[in-house]
Amino acid sequence: MENSNLNHYQSWVTSNLITRKQAAEITGQSFAAFSQTIKQGRIKPFVEIGEGSGPGMVRLYLKSDIEAYAKQLQAKKQKQQ
């Protein structure tokens, strides 16, 4: 693969994929609350790399999905007020 292609993909990944910690920050949830959101199936990882469910598993989330979910949470909070 050419360097220009690698740079393009690397740039896309850096701009569009985020960790669980970053996702929790965007949604305004605690790490534990965001983990519960995942368990409930409201958010799904864009990519999972590794085996099992421990620290050897890397899960990355699509930033646009997380931003959309954050807007849903914000609207729900405003509706409750």
N, CA, C and O atoms as a GROMACS GRO file, in nm:
protein
  324
    1MET      N    1   0.084  -0.118   0.000
    1MET     CA    2   0.000   0.000   0.000
    1MET      C    3   0.089   0.124   0.000
    1MET      O    4   0.191   0.129   0.069
    2GLU      N    5   0.050   0.221  -0.077
    2GLU     CA    6   0.130   0.343  -0.089
    2GLU      C    7   0.118   0.429   0.036
    2GLU      O    8   0.018   0.424   0.108
    3ASN      N    9   0.223   0.509   0.060
    3ASN     CA   10   0.222   0.598   0.176
    3ASN      C   11   0.106   0.695   0.175
    3ASN      O   12   0.049   0.724   0.280
    4SER      N   13   0.070   0.746   0.057
    4SER     CA   14  -0.041   0.841   0.050
    4SER      C   15  -0.172   0.776   0.094
    4SER      O   16  -0.254   0.839   0.161
    5ASN      N   17  -0.192   0.648   0.056
    5ASN     CA   18  -0.311   0.576   0.100
    5ASN      C   19  -0.307   0.552   0.251
    5ASN      O   20  -0.408   0.570   0.319
    6LEU      N   21  -0.192   0.514   0.301
    6LEU     CA   22  -0.179   0.491   0.445
    6LEU      C   23  -0.207   0.620   0.522
    6LEU      O   24  -0.276   0.618   0.624
    7ASN      N   25  -0.155   0.730   0.473
    7ASN     CA   26  -0.178   0.858   0.539
    7ASN      C   27  -0.326   0.894   0.536
    7ASN      O   28  -0.380   0.946   0.635
    8HIS      N   29  -0.392   0.867   0.424
    8HIS     CA   30  -0.535   0.894   0.412
    8HIS      C   31  -0.614   0.813   0.515
    8HIS      O   32  -0.698   0.868   0.586
    9TYR      N   33  -0.587   0.684   0.523
    9TYR     CA   34  -0.658   0.598   0.618
    9TYR      C   35  -0.628   0.638   0.762
    9TYR      O   36  -0.718   0.640   0.846
   10GLN      N   37  -0.504   0.667   0.790
   10GLN     CA   38  -0.467   0.708   0.925
   10GLN      C   39  -0.539   0.837   0.964
   10GLN      O   40  -0.587   0.850   1.076
   11SER      N   41  -0.546   0.930   0.872
   11SER     CA   42  -0.616   1.056   0.897
   11SER      C   43  -0.765   1.031   0.923
   11SER      O   44  -0.823   1.090   1.014
   12TRP      N   45  -0.826   0.944   0.843
   12TRP     CA   46  -0.968   0.912   0.861
   12TRP      C   47  -0.992   0.849   0.998
   12TRP      O   48  -1.084   0.888   1.070
   13VAL      N   49  -0.910   0.752   1.034
   13VAL     CA   50  -0.925   0.683   1.162
   13VAL      C   51  -0.911   0.782   1.277
   13VAL      O   52  -0.991   0.780   1.371
   14THR      N   53  -0.811   0.867   1.271
   14THR     CA   54  -0.786   0.964   1.377
   14THR      C   55  -0.902   1.063   1.390
   14THR      O   56  -0.933   1.106   1.501
   15SER      N   57  -0.964   1.098   1.281
   15SER     CA   58  -1.074   1.196   1.282
   15SER      C   59  -1.210   1.135   1.315
   15SER      O   60  -1.298   1.206   1.364
   16ASN      N   61  -1.228   1.006   1.290
   16ASN     CA   62  -1.362   0.947   1.297
   16ASN      C   63  -1.383   0.837   1.401
   16ASN      O   64  -1.497   0.805   1.433
   17LEU      N   65  -1.277   0.780   1.454
   17LEU     CA   66  -1.291   0.673   1.552
   17LEU      C   67  -1.242   0.720   1.688
   17LEU      O   68  -1.141   0.789   1.699
   18ILE      N   69  -1.316   0.681   1.792
   18ILE     CA   70  -1.281   0.724   1.927
   18ILE      C   71  -1.289   0.607   2.025
   18ILE      O   72  -1.352   0.505   1.997
   19THR      N   73  -1.225   0.624   2.139
   19THR     CA   74  -1.225   0.522   2.243
   19THR      C   75  -1.351   0.533   2.328
   19THR      O   76  -1.428   0.628   2.315
   20ARG      N   77  -1.372   0.437   2.415
   20ARG     CA   78  -1.486   0.440   2.505
   20ARG      C   79  -1.477   0.560   2.600
   20ARG      O   80  -1.578   0.625   2.629
   21LYS      N   81  -1.358   0.590   2.647
   21LYS     CA   82  -1.339   0.704   2.736
   21LYS      C   83  -1.377   0.834   2.666
   21LYS      O   84  -1.446   0.918   2.723
   22GLN      N   85  -1.332   0.851   2.542
   22GLN     CA   86  -1.366   0.970   2.466
   22GLN      C   87  -1.517   0.976   2.440
   22GLN      O   88  -1.577   1.083   2.447
   23ALA      N   89  -1.577   0.862   2.410
   23ALA     CA   90  -1.721   0.856   2.385
   23ALA      C   91  -1.800   0.897   2.509
   23ALA      O   92  -1.898   0.970   2.500
   24ALA      N   93  -1.757   0.848   2.625
   24ALA     CA   94  -1.824   0.884   2.750
   24ALA      C   95  -1.816   1.035   2.774
   24ALA      O   96  -1.913   1.096   2.820
   25GLU      N   97  -1.703   1.094   2.743
   25GLU     CA   98  -1.686   1.239   2.760
   25GLU      C   99  -1.780   1.315   2.666
   25GLU      O  100  -1.841   1.414   2.708
   26ILE      N  101  -1.792   1.271   2.543
   26ILE     CA  102  -1.879   1.338   2.446
   26ILE      C  103  -2.025   1.331   2.490
   26ILE      O  104  -2.099   1.428   2.476
   27THR      N  105  -2.067   1.217   2.543
   27THR     CA  106  -2.206   1.200   2.585
   27THR      C  107  -2.233   1.262   2.722
   27THR      O  108  -2.349   1.278   2.761
   28GLY      N  109  -2.128   1.295   2.794
   28GLY     CA  110  -2.146   1.352   2.927
   28GLY      C  111  -2.178   1.246   3.032
   28GLY      O  112  -2.226   1.278   3.141
   29GLN      N  113  -2.152   1.121   2.999
   29GLN     CA  114  -2.179   1.012   3.091
   29GLN      C  115  -2.052   0.972   3.164
   29GLN      O  116  -1.941   0.997   3.117
   30SER      N  117  -2.069   0.910   3.279
   30SER     CA  118  -1.954   0.850   3.345
   30SER      C  119  -1.912   0.728   3.264
   30SER      O  120  -1.987   0.680   3.179
   31PHE      N  121  -1.792   0.678   3.290
   31PHE     CA  122  -1.744   0.559   3.221
   31PHE      C  123  -1.840   0.443   3.246
   31PHE      O  124  -1.873   0.366   3.156
   32ALA      N  125  -1.885   0.430   3.373
   32ALA     CA  126  -1.976   0.320   3.410
   32ALA      C  127  -2.110   0.334   3.339
   32ALA      O  128  -2.166   0.235   3.291
   33ALA      N  129  -2.163   0.456   3.332
   33ALA     CA  130  -2.292   0.478   3.264
   33ALA      C  131  -2.279   0.448   3.115
   33ALA      O  132  -2.370   0.389   3.056
   34PHE      N  133  -2.168   0.488   3.055
   34PHE     CA  134  -2.150   0.459   2.912
   34PHE      C  135  -2.136   0.308   2.891
   34PHE      O  136  -2.186   0.255   2.792
   35SER      N  137  -2.069   0.240   2.981
   35SER     CA  138  -2.057   0.094   2.972
   35SER      C  139  -2.194   0.028   2.977
   35SER      O  140  -2.220  -0.069   2.906
   36GLN      N  141  -2.284   0.082   3.060
   36GLN     CA  142  -2.420   0.031   3.069
   36GLN      C  143  -2.495   0.054   2.938
   36GLN      O  144  -2.572  -0.031   2.893
   37THR      N  145  -2.472   0.169   2.876
   37THR     CA  146  -2.533   0.201   2.747
   37THR      C  147  -2.493   0.097   2.642
   37THR      O  148  -2.575   0.054   2.561
   38ILE      N  149  -2.366   0.057   2.646
   38ILE     CA  150  -2.316  -0.046   2.554
   38ILE      C  151  -2.385  -0.180   2.582
   38ILE      O  152  -2.431  -0.248   2.490
   39LYS      N  153  -2.391  -0.217   2.711
   39LYS     CA  154  -2.453  -0.344   2.748
   39LYS      C  155  -2.600  -0.350   2.707
   39LYS      O  156  -2.651  -0.457   2.672
   40GLN      N  157  -2.667  -0.235   2.711
   40GLN     CA  158  -2.807  -0.230   2.673
   40GLN      C  159  -2.825  -0.228   2.520
   40GLN      O  160  -2.938  -0.234   2.472
   41GLY      N  161  -2.716  -0.220   2.446
   41GLY     CA  162  -2.722  -0.224   2.300
   41GLY      C  163  -2.757  -0.092   2.235
   41GLY      O  164  -2.787  -0.088   2.116
   42ARG      N  165  -2.754   0.017   2.311
   42ARG     CA  166  -2.786   0.149   2.253
   42ARG      C  167  -2.673   0.201   2.166
   42ARG      O  168  -2.696   0.277   2.072
   43ILE      N  169  -2.553   0.160   2.198
   43ILE     CA  170  -2.434   0.197   2.120
   43ILE      C  171  -2.358   0.069   2.090
   43ILE      O  172  -2.343  -0.017   2.176
   44LYS      N  173  -2.311   0.057   1.968
   44LYS     CA  174  -2.230  -0.059   1.929
   44LYS      C  175  -2.096  -0.011   1.876
   44LYS      O  176  -2.090   0.092   1.807
   45PRO      N  177  -1.990  -0.083   1.906
   45PRO     CA  178  -1.859  -0.045   1.851
   45PRO      C  179  -1.860  -0.050   1.699
   45PRO      O  180  -1.926  -0.136   1.639
   46PHE      N  181  -1.786   0.040   1.637
   46PHE     CA  182  -1.769   0.038   1.492
   46PHE      C  183  -1.675  -0.075   1.454
   46PHE      O  184  -1.693  -0.140   1.351
   47VAL      N  185  -1.575  -0.097   1.539
   47VAL     CA  186  -1.478  -0.203   1.513
   47VAL      C  187  -1.432  -0.263   1.646
   47VAL      O  188  -1.415  -0.192   1.745
   48GLU      N  189  -1.414  -0.395   1.646
   48GLU     CA  190  -1.361  -0.468   1.761
   48GLU      C  191  -1.241  -0.548   1.713
   48GLU      O  192  -1.249  -0.623   1.616
   49ILE      N  193  -1.131  -0.531   1.783
   49ILE     CA  194  -1.008  -0.602   1.746
   49ILE      C  195  -0.958  -0.674   1.869
   49ILE      O  196  -0.941  -0.614   1.975
   50GLY      N  197  -0.934  -0.803   1.855
   50GLY     CA  198  -0.885  -0.882   1.967
   50GLY      C  199  -0.981  -0.994   2.000
   50GLY      O  200  -1.078  -1.019   1.928
   51GLU      N  201  -0.953  -1.060   2.110
   51GLU     CA  202  -1.035  -1.174   2.149
   51GLU      C  203  -1.080  -1.159   2.293
   51GLU      O  204  -1.012  -1.097   2.374
   52GLY      N  205  -1.195  -1.216   2.324
   52GLY     CA  206  -1.247  -1.210   2.459
   52GLY      C  207  -1.309  -1.076   2.489
   52GLY      O  208  -1.344  -0.999   2.399
   53SER      N  209  -1.322  -1.049   2.618
   53SER     CA  210  -1.384  -0.923   2.657
   53SER      C  211  -1.297  -0.844   2.753
   53SER      O  212  -1.342  -0.742   2.808
   54GLY      N  213  -1.175  -0.887   2.775
   54GLY     CA  214  -1.086  -0.821   2.868
   54GLY      C  215  -1.004  -0.712   2.805
   54GLY      O  216  -1.041  -0.657   2.701
   55PRO      N  217  -0.893  -0.680   2.868
   55PRO     CA  218  -0.808  -0.572   2.820
   55PRO      C  219  -0.743  -0.599   2.684
   55PRO      O  220  -0.688  -0.508   2.622
   56GLY      N  221  -0.749  -0.723   2.637
   56GLY     CA  222  -0.693  -0.756   2.507
   56GLY      C  223  -0.785  -0.717   2.392
   56GLY      O  224  -0.745  -0.726   2.276
   57MET      N  225  -0.907  -0.675   2.423
   57MET     CA  226  -1.004  -0.637   2.320
   57MET      C  227  -1.003  -0.485   2.303
   57MET      O  228  -1.016  -0.411   2.400
   58VAL      N  229  -0.987  -0.442   2.180
   58VAL     CA  230  -0.992  -0.298   2.148
   58VAL      C  231  -1.123  -0.271   2.077
   58VAL      O  232  -1.155  -0.334   1.976
   59ARG      N  233  -1.199  -0.176   2.131
   59ARG     CA  234  -1.325  -0.136   2.068
   59ARG      C  235  -1.317   0.013   2.037
   59ARG      O  236  -1.280   0.094   2.122
   60LEU      N  237  -1.350   0.046   1.915
   60LEU     CA  238  -1.352   0.186   1.873
   60LEU      C  239  -1.491   0.220   1.824
   60LEU      O  240  -1.560   0.137   1.765
   61TYR      N  241  -1.530   0.342   1.850
   61TYR     CA  242  -1.666   0.388   1.820
   61TYR      C  243  -1.662   0.497   1.714
   61TYR      O  244  -1.568   0.577   1.709
   62LEU      N  245  -1.762   0.499   1.630
   62LEU     CA  246  -1.772   0.599   1.525
   62LEU      C  247  -1.816   0.731   1.590
   62LEU      O  248  -1.922   0.738   1.652
   63LYS      N  249  -1.735   0.832   1.575
   63LYS     CA  250  -1.759   0.960   1.642
   63LYS      C  251  -1.896   1.017   1.607
   63LYS      O  252  -1.964   1.070   1.694
   64SER      N  253  -1.937   1.007   1.483
   64SER     CA  254  -2.067   1.060   1.442
   64SER      C  255  -2.183   0.987   1.512
   64SER      O  256  -2.283   1.050   1.545
   65ASP      N  257  -2.170   0.856   1.536
   65ASP     CA  258  -2.272   0.781   1.610
   65ASP      C  259  -2.281   0.832   1.754
   65ASP      O  260  -2.390   0.849   1.808
   66ILE      N  261  -2.166   0.856   1.814
   66ILE     CA  262  -2.162   0.901   1.953
   66ILE      C  263  -2.218   1.043   1.965
   66ILE      O  264  -2.290   1.074   2.060
   67GLU      N  265  -2.184   1.128   1.869
   67GLU     CA  266  -2.237   1.264   1.871
   67GLU      C  267  -2.390   1.264   1.855
   67GLU      O  268  -2.459   1.342   1.920
   68ALA      N  269  -2.441   1.177   1.770
   68ALA     CA  270  -2.586   1.165   1.752
   68ALA      C  271  -2.652   1.115   1.880
   68ALA      O  272  -2.757   1.165   1.919
   69TYR      N  273  -2.591   1.019   1.946
   69TYR     CA  274  -2.644   0.967   2.072
   69TYR      C  275  -2.641   1.075   2.180
   69TYR      O  276  -2.734   1.087   2.260
   70ALA      N  277  -2.535   1.154   2.182
   70ALA     CA  278  -2.524   1.264   2.279
   70ALA      C  279  -2.638   1.363   2.259
   70ALA      O  280  -2.693   1.414   2.356
   71LYS      N  281  -2.674   1.392   2.134
   71LYS     CA  282  -2.785   1.483   2.106
   71LYS      C  283  -2.917   1.424   2.156
   71LYS      O  284  -3.002   1.496   2.208
   72GLN      N  285  -2.934   1.292   2.140
   72GLN     CA  286  -3.054   1.226   2.190
   72GLN      C  287  -3.063   1.238   2.343
   72GLN      O  288  -3.170   1.267   2.397
   73LEU      N  289  -2.951   1.217   2.410
   73LEU     CA  290  -2.948   1.229   2.556
   73LEU      C  291  -2.981   1.372   2.599
   73LEU      O  292  -3.057   1.393   2.694
   74GLN      N  293  -2.925   1.469   2.530
   74GLN     CA  294  -2.949   1.609   2.561
   74GLN      C  295  -3.097   1.643   2.542
   74GLN      O  296  -3.156   1.711   2.626
   75ALA      N  297  -3.156   1.598   2.434
   75ALA     CA  298  -3.298   1.624   2.408
   75ALA      C  299  -3.385   1.559   2.516
   75ALA      O  300  -3.484   1.618   2.560
   76LYS      N  301  -3.348   1.440   2.557
   76LYS     CA  302  -3.423   1.369   2.661
   76LYS      C  303  -3.414   1.445   2.794
   76LYS      O  304  -3.514   1.457   2.865
   77LYS      N  305  -3.298   1.497   2.827
   77LYS     CA  306  -3.281   1.574   2.951
   77LYS      C  307  -3.363   1.702   2.946
   77LYS      O  308  -3.426   1.739   3.046
   78GLN      N  309  -3.363   1.769   2.832
   78GLN     CA  310  -3.439   1.894   2.818
   78GLN      C  311  -3.590   1.867   2.828
   78GLN      O  312  -3.664   1.948   2.883
   79LYS      N  313  -3.633   1.755   2.774
   79LYS     CA  314  -3.774   1.719   2.777
   79LYS      C  315  -3.820   1.691   2.920
   79LYS      O  316  -3.935   1.719   2.955
   80GLN      N  317  -3.731   1.636   3.001
   80GLN     CA  318  -3.764   1.602   3.139
   80GLN      C  319  -3.771   1.725   3.230
   80GLN      O  320  -3.828   1.718   3.339
   81GLN      N  321  -3.715   1.835   3.186
   81GLN     CA  322  -3.713   1.956   3.270
   81GLN      C  323  -3.842   2.032   3.265
   81GLN      O  324  -3.856   2.136   3.330
   0.00000   0.00000   0.00000
